[in-house]
Amino acid sequence: MMDNGFPLTTEPNILKEMITPPNIVNKMLNVVTGKSSTLGSKLPNAAASFVPWRRTTVKDASNEVYVNIVEELDACVNREEGVLVKCEAYDDVQVNCSLPGVPELTMSFANTAIINDVTFHPCVRFRPWDSNQILSFVPPDGQFKLMSYRVQKLKKTPIYVKPQLTSDSGNCRVSVMTCLWTIGQIPKDKAPALSGNLRLEEGLAQLHALSTFQVRFTIMGVALSGLQIDKLDVKNTLNAPYKSFRAQTQAGKYEVRS
């Protein structure tokens, strides 16, 4: 919401109370009463509170919180023996919160020394993080991004690509520009491998330019940077909430030089 051209209110929870999102119930009431305005009659209480990102009355809360670490890996692999030129991870800690009242959450990590360039949601208190690298916050209701950070100078990548195609597991489909390899469940006794050859056009002795490969992948259940959630405490709730943690790593700008 703008006031004289300047941003005044940007929190989604407050905006939803001030301007009710359209739904079937509101449409039926508008037909019966003849009113079509979706504006609230008064300013929400949360607009003047110390936690404006959270509504003062959270209804139908299922008393659960989900935390997901989403990691995007940027890497450049040189053609000489697969040497890493650059490898960095850009991570987001995403939270889906459905807790009643005004809960107090405290989250700690196992190894915070690896992270750089951290940014936080406005709900995070800076002093606990500066002193002990602990996240202390009153969360918004619903989905939000709690923090973002970068991990520099990673030494290993989850896959090794050496441009030099026959697969030993799963299905492989090759088109003109894309090779899609569906591995399925990874065998425990050996690492899956995909190899093959590229044939040049007739009369072409060699490629005119060195090729580059763009690699895309998603790995569920692990953050390759090594960051792990150590503990999540929830206070100011009547019953113990359900807590769930997940992680996934996916390719960002992952380039292999041939």
C-alpha positions, 0 to 999 in steps of 0.5 A: 500500500502506498501513502503519498507515493511512498511504500507504507505497508508491504506485509502480505498478512496485513494487506490481506486483512485490509483488502480481503482476497476474492472468494466465493463467500465474499461474492455471495455476500456482495450479491445479498448486501449489494456491496462490492467493496473489499476494503476493511472497515478499520486498520488491522491491529497488526499494523501498529504492533511490534510484529507487523508481519503476523496477524493478531488472530490466526485461525484454523492453525494446524499447529505445524511448521515445515523448514526446507533448505533449497540449494542452487549450485553454480559451477564451472568445470574446466575441460582439463581433467574436470578441474573446478574453476568456480563452485558456489552454492546459493541457499534459501531457508524456506518456512511454512508456518501454521502455528496459533497465537504468537509463537516464538521460534529459535533455530540453530545450525550445525555449522554456520561458519561456511555461510556468507552474505546472509540476508534475513526476513524482517522477523529475525532478531539480529542480536542472537544471530550476531552473538551466537549464530541463532535465529530467533523470530516470531514467524509470519503465518504461511509460507515465507523465506526466512533467510538466504546465504552463499557458500563459497569455494566448494571443493566437490560437485555431486556429478562428474562430467567429462565431455568425450552416450550408452547408459548402464541404468535407467532410461536415456533419451537424446534429442538434437540439443538435450540429453535427458537421463532418468536414473531412478533409484541409485544402486548402492554397489556402484555409481551410475555412469553415462557415456557416448560419442558425438559424430561430426558431419561428413567432411568436417574434420574437427569442431570449429569451436570448443563446446560447452555443456549446461547440466541440470539436476535435482538431488532430494534430501541433502544440501551439498554445502553441508549446512544442517539444522541442529534444533528448532524450539517452539515456545508460546504454544499450548501443544507441541507442534509437528516439525519437519525438515527437508533439503534439496540441491539443484543445478543453477548455472552449471557449465562444463567446458569441453 
